[in-house]
Amino acid sequence: MRQLGALFCFLGLGVLGGGVVSPLSAQEITEPATGTKFPVQRPFLDEAGQPTVQCVGTAVRKRLVFKVYGMYLYVDLDGLRQRAAGTRLSTDDTARLLIEGDVPRGFVLQFVRDVGKDNIVEAFREGLQKNWPGGGFSESAPSVQQFLNAVGHDITKGQEIRLWLDAGGNVTVQFAQRPAVRIADATLARAIAGIWLGTQPVSPDIRASLLKDLPARLARP
């Protein structure tokens, strides 16, 4: 079956963590389970003049024997170190700072399998509902509708979804080759980060894998 449908519930079930792996070169790393390759550092939003963010963690989404996507977490490490203020952070403290959103961060998902738009929308909807700060999630809220519309497309093998969250509470969605969609809603940004990093993530394995090495990296100058 070309699109594996509800079998995957693609955001969370059956995940195996990949961790940050050794560089292939000074510029590139790979997620070993999927073979997807990403730059070690890149401009935030992939636009000229943007600050540089670092790849700090990876994970792989698996369901049964099927690999769905390789996932990468990008962070402004210098900004996060400033927020840490010299304190040695726990994994939970690090996740909290990333969710609160005072530094640029991004989640990049590169798919190794086709997934239909209905499954993508439903997975994001459920993830937002679980992680909406303070509860009170409303699917009819304009920013939520804008976000779900931005991710409401079929995706094919080799394409990416990039979710960029800036320090001002703005969300930028880059879905495959479609034009970027920008949404100003700090609560939405925190909920998106919470999908993978919150206290009720869609997968504890993904959370652990993405954050695995970050506290130690923050402790180094």
N, CA and C of each residue as an Amber inpcrd file, in Angstrom:
protein
   663
   0.8510000  -1.1860000   0.0000000   0.0000000   0.0000000   0.0000000
   0.8880000   1.2370000   0.0000000   0.6290000   2.1590000  -0.8980000
   1.5360000   3.2920000  -1.0670000   1.4770000   4.2220000   0.1390000
   0.2760000   4.5040000   0.6080000   0.1420000   5.2850000   1.8170000
  -0.3300000   4.3490000   2.9080000   0.4010000   4.3180000   4.0130000
   0.1610000   3.2800000   4.9960000  -0.9360000   3.6300000   5.9800000
  -1.5460000   4.8130000   5.7920000  -2.7590000   5.1570000   6.5100000
  -2.5770000   5.1790000   8.0030000  -3.6720000   4.8350000   8.6860000
  -3.7090000   4.9720000  10.1340000  -2.7510000   4.0280000  10.8360000
  -2.1870000   3.0630000  10.1210000  -1.2320000   2.1540000  10.7270000
  -0.1220000   2.8980000  11.4380000   0.3010000   4.0340000  10.8950000
   1.4680000   4.6990000  11.4370000   1.1650000   5.6950000  12.5440000
  -0.0120000   6.3820000  12.4740000  -0.2530000   7.4560000  13.4360000
   1.0600000   8.2060000  13.6350000   1.5740000   8.8720000  12.5740000
   2.9990000   9.0190000  12.3100000   3.7810000   9.7940000  13.3460000
   3.1630000  10.5470000  14.2040000   3.9640000  11.3500000  15.1210000
   4.5740000  10.5730000  16.2700000   3.9690000   9.4330000  16.6880000
   4.4730000   8.9570000  17.9370000   4.6470000   7.4890000  18.1950000
   3.8000000   6.6040000  17.7380000   3.8620000   5.2300000  18.2100000
   5.0490000   4.4880000  17.6130000   5.6480000   3.6330000  18.4330000
   6.6850000   2.7350000  17.9330000   7.9560000   3.4140000  17.5210000
   8.4540000   4.3620000  18.3120000   9.6490000   5.1170000  17.9460000
  10.8790000   4.4980000  18.5730000  11.9520000   4.4850000  17.8170000
  13.2550000   4.1080000  18.3440000  14.1670000   5.3110000  18.2270000
  14.8380000   5.6760000  19.3220000  15.6780000   6.8610000  19.3290000
  16.9830000   6.6430000  18.6080000  17.4500000   7.6870000  17.9050000
  18.7110000   7.5810000  17.1980000  19.8440000   8.2920000  17.8880000
  19.5650000   9.3990000  18.5890000  20.6250000  10.1790000  19.2100000
  21.4050000  10.9640000  18.1850000  22.3160000  11.7990000  18.6530000
  23.1980000  12.5270000  17.7500000  24.3180000  11.5940000  17.3450000
  24.5460000  11.4740000  16.0570000  25.5390000  10.5140000  15.5740000
  26.7740000  11.2450000  15.0910000  27.8160000  10.4900000  14.7940000
  29.0850000  11.0700000  14.3900000  28.9690000  11.7720000  13.0480000
  29.6630000  12.8940000  12.8780000  29.6220000  13.6030000  11.6050000
  30.1700000  12.7550000  10.4670000  29.5270000  12.8430000   9.3150000
  30.1020000  12.2700000   8.1090000  31.2340000  13.1500000   7.6140000
  31.0970000  14.4340000   7.8800000  32.1230000  15.4100000   7.5450000
  31.9500000  16.5330000   8.5410000  32.6620000  17.6280000   8.3340000
  32.5000000  18.7760000   9.2260000  31.1500000  19.4330000   9.0450000
  30.4410000  19.1050000   7.9800000  29.1980000  19.8000000   7.6710000
  27.9480000  18.9320000   7.7580000  28.0670000  17.6300000   7.8770000
  26.8990000  16.7770000   7.6970000  26.8840000  15.6230000   8.6860000
  25.6880000  15.2590000   9.1540000  25.5110000  14.0710000   9.9680000
  24.4040000  13.2260000   9.3460000  24.3080000  11.9950000   9.8250000
  23.2630000  11.1150000   9.3180000  22.5130000  10.4870000  10.4760000
  21.2590000  10.1760000  10.2560000  20.4750000   9.3940000  11.2060000
  20.5970000   7.9500000  10.7300000  21.2090000   7.0570000  11.5460000
  21.6330000   5.7650000  11.0150000  20.5140000   4.8290000  10.6010000
  19.3800000   4.8570000  11.2730000  18.3190000   3.8990000  10.9610000
  17.6660000   4.1800000   9.6150000  17.5340000   5.4750000   9.2620000
  16.8780000   5.8410000   8.0090000  17.8650000   6.2180000   6.9150000
  19.1080000   6.5750000   7.3080000  20.0760000   7.0270000   6.3250000
  19.8710000   8.4540000   5.8800000  18.9380000   9.1860000   6.4950000
  18.7320000  10.5840000   6.1410000  19.9210000  11.4070000   6.6080000
  20.2780000  12.4220000   5.8150000  21.4580000  13.2280000   6.0920000
  21.0650000  14.6970000   6.2100000  21.6460000  15.3550000   7.2030000
  21.3330000  16.7510000   7.4740000  22.6020000  17.5170000   7.8080000
  22.6180000  18.8260000   7.5840000  23.7740000  19.6250000   7.9870000
  23.8760000  19.7200000   9.4990000  25.0980000  19.7500000  10.0030000
  25.3260000  19.9180000  11.4330000  24.8010000  21.2680000  11.8990000
  25.0010000  22.2860000  11.0960000  24.4450000  23.5990000  11.4070000
  23.8610000  24.2000000  10.1370000  22.8960000  25.0740000  10.3400000
  22.2030000  25.6710000   9.1940000  21.6150000  27.0050000   9.6370000
  21.2700000  27.8740000   8.6870000  20.5980000  29.1090000   9.0730000
  19.1950000  28.8100000   9.5860000  18.7860000  29.4790000  10.6320000
  17.4090000  29.3840000  11.0910000  16.4890000  29.8550000   9.9620000
  15.4570000  29.0850000   9.6710000  14.5150000  29.3500000   8.5780000
  15.0990000  29.1350000   7.1880000  16.3680000  28.7100000   7.0880000
  16.9870000  28.4720000   5.7840000  16.9730000  29.7150000   4.8970000
  17.0710000  30.8720000   5.5050000  17.0540000  32.1160000   4.7360000
  18.3300000  32.9010000   4.9920000  18.7280000  33.7230000   4.0090000
  19.9290000  34.5340000   4.1500000  19.7770000  35.4930000   5.3280000
  20.8580000  35.6420000   6.0790000  20.8440000  36.5780000   7.1940000
  20.2880000  36.0220000   8.4840000  19.8580000  34.7660000   8.4780000
  19.3070000  34.1710000   9.6940000  20.4420000  33.7000000  10.6030000
  20.2190000  33.6960000  11.9310000  21.2420000  33.1570000  12.8290000
  21.4270000  31.6580000  12.6050000  22.5800000  31.1510000  13.0290000
  22.8950000  29.7390000  12.8500000  22.3370000  28.9210000  14.0020000
  21.7210000  27.7880000  13.6710000  21.2660000  26.8380000  14.6810000
  22.0120000  25.5250000  14.4780000  22.1670000  24.7770000  15.5790000
  22.9510000  23.5450000  15.5730000  22.0260000  22.3330000  15.6770000
  22.3820000  21.2460000  15.0000000  21.6740000  19.9890000  15.1910000
  22.1420000  19.3740000  16.5070000  21.2130000  19.2080000  17.4640000
  21.5820000  18.7320000  18.7970000  21.0040000  17.3610000  19.1260000
  20.1260000  16.8300000  18.2800000  19.5590000  15.5220000  18.5650000
  18.8020000  14.9790000  17.3710000  18.7400000  13.6580000  17.2860000
  18.0110000  13.0010000  16.2110000  17.1460000  11.8850000  16.7840000
  16.1870000  11.4580000  15.9910000  15.3650000  10.2950000  16.3350000
  14.8710000   9.6730000  15.0420000  14.3960000   8.4540000  15.1410000
  13.7760000   7.8110000  13.9920000  12.3940000   7.3400000  14.3940000
  11.4410000   7.5690000  13.5370000  10.0660000   7.0980000  13.7320000
   9.9230000   5.7400000  13.0760000   9.5770000   4.7380000  13.8730000
   9.3660000   3.4010000  13.3300000   8.0270000   2.8710000  13.8070000
   7.3970000   2.1040000  12.9400000   6.1780000   1.3960000  13.2960000
   6.3250000  -0.0320000  12.8140000   6.3140000  -0.9740000  13.7600000
   6.5590000  -2.3680000  13.4230000   7.9060000  -2.4640000  12.6950000
   7.9330000  -2.9730000  11.4730000   9.1950000  -3.0610000  10.7390000
   9.3970000  -1.8770000   9.8100000   8.4780000  -0.9090000   9.8230000
   8.5090000   0.1850000   8.8560000   9.1500000   1.4270000   9.4530000
  10.0580000   2.0440000   8.6960000  10.6160000   3.3370000   9.0590000
   9.7900000   4.4240000   8.3680000   9.4650000   5.4690000   9.1120000
   8.6070000   6.5210000   8.5720000   9.3970000   7.7980000   8.2910000
  10.1750000   8.2770000   9.2700000  10.9730000   9.4760000   9.0240000
  12.1500000   9.5350000   9.9840000  13.1790000  10.2620000   9.5620000
  14.2580000  10.6760000  10.4450000  13.9540000  12.0770000  10.9290000
  14.1990000  12.3320000  12.2100000  13.8350000  13.6100000  12.8290000
  15.0630000  14.2650000  13.4430000  15.1540000  15.5910000  13.2850000
  16.3130000  16.3450000  13.7640000  15.8500000  17.5690000  14.5400000
  16.4980000  17.8190000  15.6750000  16.2260000  18.9980000  16.4920000
  17.3600000  19.9910000  16.3210000  17.0310000  21.2100000  15.9120000
  18.0010000  22.2930000  15.7640000  17.7360000  23.3590000  16.8250000
  18.8330000  23.8990000  17.3950000  18.7220000  24.8540000  18.4970000
  19.8170000  25.9090000  18.3740000  19.5090000  27.1250000  18.7940000
  20.5260000  28.1610000  18.9750000  21.2480000  27.8520000  20.2900000
  22.3810000  27.1520000  20.2060000  23.0790000  26.6900000  21.4040000
  23.5900000  27.8470000  22.2610000  24.1160000  28.8820000  21.6310000
  24.6250000  30.0130000  22.4110000  23.4820000  30.6770000  23.1790000
  22.3620000  30.8380000  22.5190000  21.2110000  31.4400000  23.1880000
  20.7050000  30.5850000  24.3300000  20.7050000  29.2640000  24.1300000
  20.2390000  28.3670000  25.1830000  21.2160000  28.3640000  26.3580000
  22.5150000  28.4590000  26.0820000  23.4980000  28.5440000  27.1730000
  23.2860000  29.8130000  27.9950000  22.9570000  30.9070000  27.3300000
  22.6790000  32.1430000  28.0540000  21.4550000  31.9850000  28.9500000
  20.4480000  31.2930000  28.4440000  19.2390000  31.0630000  29.2440000
  19.5540000  30.1570000  30.4400000  20.4690000  29.2110000  30.2530000
  20.8330000  28.3140000  31.3450000  21.6130000  29.0460000  32.4350000
  22.2610000  30.1420000  32.0770000  22.9610000  31.0070000  33.0430000
  23.9640000  30.2400000  33.8940000  24.6910000  29.3230000  33.2700000
  25.7360000  28.6030000  33.9750000  25.2620000  27.4540000  34.8380000
  23.9590000  27.2230000  34.9070000  23.4180000  26.1230000  35.7060000
  23.4700000  24.8290000  34.9060000  23.8730000  23.7430000  35.5500000
  23.8470000  22.4410000  34.8810000  22.4140000  21.9540000  34.8580000
  21.8390000  21.8700000  33.6880000  20.4310000  21.5640000  33.5400000
  20.1860000  20.0670000  33.4540000  19.0680000  19.6340000  33.9960000
  18.5930000  18.2770000  33.7780000  17.9360000  18.1950000  32.4050000
  17.6160000  16.9950000  31.9820000  16.8990000  16.8210000  30.7210000
  15.5620000  17.5390000  30.7670000  14.8410000  17.4370000  31.8690000
  13.5370000  18.0960000  31.9940000  13.6830000  19.6090000  31.9700000
  14.7200000  20.1460000  32.6320000  14.9490000  21.5930000  32.6050000
  15.2380000  22.0710000  31.1830000  16.0480000  21.2970000  30.4630000
  16.3840000  21.6520000  29.0850000  15.1380000  21.6550000  28.2190000
  14.3030000  20.6320000  28.3610000  13.0600000  20.5660000  27.5950000
  12.1730000  21.7610000  27.9100000  12.0910000  22.1180000  29.1810000
  11.2410000  23.2500000  29.5660000  11.7010000  24.5400000  28.8970000
  13.0180000  24.7870000  28.8770000  13.5190000  25.9930000  28.2310000
  13.1960000  26.0050000  26.7440000  13.3020000  24.8510000  26.1030000
  13.0000000  24.7850000  24.6750000  11.5070000  24.9890000  24.4130000
  10.6750000  24.4900000  25.2870000   9.2310000  24.6730000  25.1150000
   8.8470000  26.1230000  25.3620000   9.4230000  26.7420000  26.3870000
   9.0670000  28.1200000  26.7240000   9.3950000  29.0800000  25.5940000
  10.4420000  28.7850000  24.8350000  10.5950000  29.4640000  23.5640000
  11.3560000  30.7450000  23.5310000  12.3530000  30.9240000  24.4050000
  13.1420000  32.1450000  24.3640000  14.3380000  32.0520000  23.4270000
  14.4800000  30.9390000  22.7270000  15.5750000  30.7680000  21.7670000
  15.0230000  30.1640000  20.4810000  15.6360000  30.4630000  19.3490000
  15.2200000  29.8150000  18.1010000  15.4760000  28.3210000  18.1540000
  14.5040000  27.5360000  17.6980000  14.6510000  26.0840000  17.6230000
  13.7830000  25.5750000  16.4950000  14.1130000  24.3990000  16.0100000
  13.3640000  23.8610000  14.8850000  13.3540000  22.3430000  14.8900000
  12.2740000  21.7770000  14.3490000  12.1230000  20.3370000  14.1950000
  12.0290000  20.0380000  12.7070000  12.8980000  19.1620000  12.2250000
  12.9180000  18.8090000  10.8070000  12.6510000  17.3180000  10.6780000
  11.6190000  16.9750000   9.9090000  11.2290000  15.5870000   9.6860000
  11.4360000  15.2630000   8.2180000  12.3120000  14.3240000   7.9250000
  12.5040000  13.8840000   6.5440000  11.9030000  12.4890000   6.3960000
  10.9440000  12.3620000   5.4960000  10.1720000  11.1460000   5.3680000
  10.8600000  10.1410000   4.4480000  10.8140000   8.8990000   4.8550000
  11.3480000   7.8110000   4.0390000  10.2110000   6.9150000   3.5530000
   8.9910000   7.4260000   3.6550000   7.7940000   6.6810000   3.2570000
   6.6850000   7.6890000   2.9670000   5.7650000   7.3640000   2.0760000
   4.6170000   8.2220000   1.7950000   3.6330000   8.1810000   2.9620000
   3.0630000   9.3450000   3.2840000   2.0260000   9.4360000   4.3150000
   0.9420000  10.3800000   3.8050000  -0.3120000  10.0130000   3.9980000
  -1.4310000  10.8170000   3.5170000  -1.7470000  11.9950000   4.4180000
  -2.3360000  13.0280000   3.8310000  -2.5960000  14.2770000   4.5590000
  -3.5470000  14.0890000   5.7300000  -4.5310000  13.2120000   5.6110000
  -5.4750000  13.0200000   6.7210000  -4.7570000  12.5080000   7.9620000
  -3.8160000  11.6050000   7.7800000  -3.0640000  11.0920000   8.9190000
  -2.1620000  12.1500000   9.5250000  -1.5690000  12.9830000   8.6770000
  -0.7070000  14.0490000   9.1760000  -1.5160000  15.0460000   9.9980000
  -2.6450000  15.4780000   9.4810000  -3.4730000  16.4540000  10.1970000
  -3.9650000  15.8780000  11.5190000  -4.4500000  14.6550000  11.5030000
  -4.9850000  14.0570000  12.7200000  -3.8960000  13.9070000  13.7740000
  -2.7050000  13.5140000  13.3610000  -1.6170000  13.3550000  14.3200000
  -1.2290000  14.6850000  14.9480000  -1.1060000  15.7300000  14.1340000
  -0.7810000  17.0330000  14.6920000  -1.9140000  17.5530000  15.5770000
  -3.1430000  17.3520000  15.1710000  -4.2780000  17.7980000  15.9840000
  -4.2290000  17.1650000  17.3760000  -4.0100000  15.8650000  17.4210000
  -3.9520000  15.1660000  18.7070000  -2.7510000  15.6330000  19.5250000
  -1.6140000  15.8470000  18.8610000  -0.4300000  16.3030000  19.5720000
  -0.6160000  17.6800000  20.1790000  -1.2420000  18.5950000  19.4460000
  -1.5000000  19.9360000  19.9690000  -2.4680000  19.8910000  21.1460000
  -3.5090000  19.0880000  21.0140000  -4.5020000  18.9990000  22.0820000
  -3.8760000  18.5150000  23.3830000  -2.9990000  17.5240000  23.3020000
  -2.3510000  16.9790000  24.4970000  -1.3950000  17.9800000  25.1350000
  -0.7990000  18.8320000  24.3420000   0.2910000  19.6720000  24.8290000
  -0.0330000  21.1560000  24.8410000  -1.3070000  21.5100000  24.6850000
  -1.6840000  22.9210000  24.6920000  -1.4580000  23.4930000  26.0860000
  -0.6630000  24.5460000  26.2290000  -0.3640000  25.0870000  27.5590000
  -1.6290000  25.5220000  28.3040000  -1.8030000  24.9960000  29.5020000
  -2.9570000  25.3540000  30.3090000  -4.2570000  24.7110000  29.8840000
  -4.2180000  23.8250000  28.9050000  -5.4490000  23.2330000  28.3940000
  -6.2060000  24.2450000  27.5400000  -7.4580000  23.9930000  27.3080000
  -8.2680000  24.9350000  26.5430000  -7.9980000  24.9260000  25.0570000
  -7.4790000  23.8200000  24.5310000  -7.2230000  23.7290000  23.0910000
  -8.5210000  23.8870000  22.3070000  -8.4820000  24.6910000  21.2520000
  -9.6300000  24.8700000  20.3780000  -9.1830000  24.7160000  18.9320000
  -9.6990000  23.6980000  18.2920000  -9.3450000  23.4760000  16.8940000
  -9.8190000  24.6010000  15.9940000 -10.8620000  25.3230000  16.4370000
 -11.4080000  26.3950000  15.6120000 -10.6400000  27.7100000  15.7390000
  -9.6540000  27.7720000  16.6440000  -8.8620000  28.9910000  16.7760000
  -8.1550000  29.2780000  15.4460000  -8.1240000  30.5440000  15.0160000
  -7.5340000  30.8620000  13.7070000  -6.1080000  30.3550000  13.5300000
  -5.2710000  30.4990000  14.5510000  -3.8810000  30.0650000  14.4010000
  -3.7910000  28.5520000  14.2740000  -4.6310000  27.8240000  14.9940000
  -4.6260000  26.3680000  14.8930000  -5.0910000  25.9420000  13.5060000
  -6.1490000  26.5630000  13.0160000  -6.6290000  26.2430000  11.6800000
  -5.5670000  26.5460000  10.6240000  -4.8780000  27.6680000  10.7850000
  -3.8300000  28.0190000   9.8260000  -2.7190000  26.9750000   9.8400000
  -2.3640000  26.5290000  11.0380000  -1.3090000  25.5220000  11.1430000
  -1.7520000  24.1930000  10.5280000  -2.9450000  23.7250000  10.8660000
  -3.4100000  22.4420000  10.3370000  -3.5730000  22.4970000   8.8240000
  -3.9690000  23.6460000   8.2970000  -4.0370000  23.7990000   6.8370000
  -2.6390000  23.7280000   6.2180000  -1.6560000  24.2800000   6.9260000
  -0.2860000  24.2890000   6.3940000   0.3060000  22.8900000   6.3290000
  -0.0970000  22.0050000   7.2500000   0.4400000  20.6380000   7.2400000
  -0.5270000  19.6450000   6.5940000  -1.6230000  20.1440000   6.0530000
  -2.6560000  19.2730000   5.4970000  -2.4240000  18.9000000   4.0460000
  -1.3360000  18.2110000   3.7800000  -0.9800000  17.7890000   2.4270000
  -0.3530000  16.4000000   2.4870000  -0.5030000  15.6500000   1.4060000
   0.2170000  14.3800000   1.3010000   1.7120000  14.6570000   1.2650000
   2.4780000  13.7340000   1.8210000   3.9290000  13.8600000   1.7430000
   4.4970000  12.5720000   1.1750000   5.5400000  12.6940000   0.3910000
   6.1220000  11.5290000  -0.2670000   7.5600000  11.3170000   0.2060000
   8.0450000  10.1370000  -0.0340000   9.3920000   9.7550000   0.3700000
  10.4150000  10.7910000  -0.1010000  11.2850000  11.2010000   0.8110000
  12.3210000  12.1670000   0.4940000  11.9500000  13.6040000   0.7960000
  10.6790000  13.8920000   1.0570000  10.2630000  15.2500000   1.3700000
  10.3670000  15.5270000   2.8620000  10.3730000  16.8220000   3.2090000
  10.5460000  17.2410000   4.5940000   9.3950000  18.1110000   5.0720000
   9.1470000  18.0530000   6.3640000   8.3710000  19.0630000   7.0830000
   9.3400000  19.7390000   8.0400000   9.4390000  21.0690000   7.9450000
  10.3080000  21.8360000   8.8370000   9.4390000  22.7880000   9.6470000
   9.5820000  22.7210000  10.9480000   8.8160000  23.5580000  11.8700000
   9.8020000  24.4280000  12.6430000   9.8080000  25.7340000  12.3510000
  10.7360000  26.6600000  12.9840000   9.9750000  27.5070000  14.0010000
  10.5090000  27.5930000  15.2170000   9.8880000  28.3500000  16.2980000
  10.8850000  29.4010000  16.7550000  10.5430000  30.6840000  16.6170000
  11.5150000  31.7130000  16.9760000  11.3040000  32.1990000  18.4060000
  12.1980000  33.0680000  18.8560000  12.1540000  33.5350000  20.2410000
  10.9870000  34.4730000  20.5010000  10.3580000  34.9620000  19.4580000
   9.2240000  35.8650000  19.6150000   7.8720000  35.1770000  19.6160000
   7.8640000  33.8430000  19.5480000   6.6000000  33.1210000  19.5730000
   5.9850000  32.9110000  18.2070000   6.7610000  33.0450000  17.1430000
   6.2630000  32.8440000  15.7930000   6.6110000  31.4520000  15.2830000
   5.6950000  30.8730000  14.5310000   5.8610000  29.5470000  13.9400000
   6.0100000  29.6980000  12.4320000   6.9860000  29.0260000  11.8500000
   7.1120000  28.9670000  10.3980000   7.0640000  27.5090000   9.9710000
   6.1350000  27.1870000   9.0780000   5.9730000  25.8300000   8.5560000
   6.4980000  25.8050000   7.1330000   7.4740000  24.9410000   6.8870000
   7.9670000  24.7050000   5.5270000   7.6480000  23.2490000   5.1930000
   6.6370000  23.0620000   4.3740000   6.1530000  21.7230000   4.0300000
   6.6010000  21.3880000   2.6220000   7.5700000  20.4630000   2.5350000
   8.1020000  20.0580000   1.2280000   8.4900000  21.3170000   0.4490000
   8.0460000  21.4310000  -0.7830000   8.4110000  22.5690000  -1.6280000
   7.3530000  23.6560000  -1.6400000   6.3880000  23.5900000  -0.7500000
   5.3320000  24.5910000  -0.7140000   5.8500000  25.8800000  -0.0870000
   5.2210000  27.0330000  -0.3840000   5.6490000  28.2930000   0.2440000
   5.5400000  28.2120000   1.7650000   6.4720000  28.8740000   2.4390000
   6.4650000  28.8750000   3.8990000   5.2150000  29.5870000   4.4170000
   4.6820000  29.0890000   5.5310000   3.5320000  29.6850000   6.2080000
   3.9880000  30.1480000   7.5830000   3.7450000  31.4160000   7.9170000
   4.1720000  31.9640000   9.1990000   2.9590000  32.3420000  10.0350000
   3.0140000  31.9580000  11.3100000   1.8810000  32.1240000  12.2190000
   2.4010000  32.7430000  13.5040000   1.8010000  33.8550000  13.9200000
   2.2150000  34.5270000  15.1510000   1.3170000  34.0740000  16.2950000
   1.8010000  33.1210000  17.0690000   1.0430000  32.6200000  18.2220000
   2.0120000  31.8730000  19.1280000   2.4070000  32.5110000  20.2320000
   3.3760000  31.9080000  21.1390000   2.8410000  30.6460000  21.8000000
   1.5360000  30.6060000  22.0480000   0.9520000  29.4090000  22.6590000
   1.0240000  28.2370000  21.6950000   0.7370000  28.4940000  20.4320000
   0.8650000  27.4440000  19.4200000   2.3090000  26.9550000  19.3390000
   3.2720000  27.8680000  19.3720000   4.6780000  27.4760000  19.3020000
   5.0520000  26.5610000  20.4680000   4.5950000  26.9010000  21.6670000
   4.8990000  26.0550000  22.8280000   4.2440000  24.6830000  22.6870000
   3.0300000  24.6560000  22.1690000   2.3440000  23.3730000  21.9980000
   3.0610000  22.4910000  20.9810000   3.5470000  23.0890000  19.8940000
   4.2820000  22.3080000  18.8890000   5.5390000  21.7070000  19.5080000
   6.2980000  22.5180000  20.2470000   7.4910000  21.9850000  20.9080000
   7.1240000  20.8800000  21.8920000   5.9940000  21.0380000  22.5560000
   5.5560000  20.0480000  23.5290000   5.2000000  18.7020000  22.9210000
   4.8390000  18.6890000  21.6510000   4.4920000  17.4230000  20.9990000
   5.6150000  16.4100000  21.1690000   6.8530000  16.8680000  21.0540000
   8.0020000  15.9570000  21.1560000   8.7760000  16.1060000  22.4580000
   8.6840000  17.2800000  23.1130000   9.5450000  17.5500000  24.2640000
   8.7880000  17.7290000  25.5750000   7.4690000  17.7300000  25.5510000
   6.6800000  18.0340000  26.7380000   6.6090000  16.8990000  27.7400000
   5.8840000  17.1370000  28.8250000   5.7320000  16.1180000  29.8600000
   4.8070000  14.9900000  29.4160000   4.0170000  15.2400000  28.3780000
   3.1920000  14.1980000  27.7810000   3.4800000  14.1170000  26.2770000
   4.6950000  13.7630000  25.9320000   5.0530000  13.7250000  24.5060000
   4.3560000  12.5700000  23.8140000   4.2770000  12.6460000  22.5030000
   3.6870000  11.5360000  21.7610000   4.5330000  10.2800000  21.8860000
   5.8190000  10.4400000  22.1790000   6.6800000   9.2820000  22.3970000
   7.7830000   9.6410000  23.3770000   7.8380000   8.9940000  24.5380000
   8.9620000   9.2150000  25.4440000  10.3050000   8.8770000  24.8000000
  10.3140000   7.9000000  23.8870000  11.5670000   7.5250000  23.2250000
  12.0940000   8.6450000  22.3400000  11.2010000   9.3010000  21.5990000
  11.6270000  10.4270000  20.7710000  12.1640000  11.5370000  21.6580000
  11.4450000  11.8580000  22.7190000  11.8860000  12.9170000  23.6330000
  13.2750000  12.6200000  24.1770000  13.4600000  11.4020000  24.6610000
  14.7500000  11.0280000  25.2320000  15.8690000  11.0990000  24.2040000
  15.5870000  10.6740000  22.9900000  16.6090000  10.6650000  21.9540000
  16.9950000  12.0740000  21.5290000  16.0080000  12.9510000  21.3490000
  16.2960000  14.3190000  20.9260000  17.0880000  15.0790000  21.9790000
  16.8430000  14.8010000  23.2550000  17.4710000  15.5500000  24.3430000
  18.6920000  14.8540000  24.9350000  19.0010000  13.6980000  24.4280000
  20.0070000  12.8200000  25.0280000  21.3150000  13.5180000  25.3690000
  21.8980000  14.2490000  24.4340000  23.2220000  14.8450000  24.6150000
  23.1870000  16.3330000  24.9250000  22.0060000  16.9400000  24.9250000
  21.9410000  18.3970000  25.0000000  22.3880000  18.9570000  26.3490000
  21.9770000  18.4220000  27.5050000  22.4600000  19.0010000  28.7710000
  23.9790000  19.0250000  28.8710000  24.6350000  17.9590000  28.4300000
  26.1000000  17.9190000  28.4770000  26.7070000  18.9470000  27.5250000
  26.1270000  19.1240000  26.3710000  26.6380000  20.1250000  25.4290000
  26.4810000  21.5310000  25.9770000  25.3910000  21.7750000  26.6860000
  25.1800000  23.1040000  27.2760000  26.1840000  23.3840000  28.3800000
  26.6330000  22.3500000  29.0570000  27.5860000  22.5200000  30.1510000
  28.9810000  22.8490000  29.6450000  29.2600000  22.5490000  28.3710000
  30.5760000  22.8520000  27.8090000  30.5910000  24.2780000  27.2840000
  31.7190000  24.9810000  27.4080000  31.8010000  26.3560000  26.8850000
  31.7550000  26.3800000  25.3710000
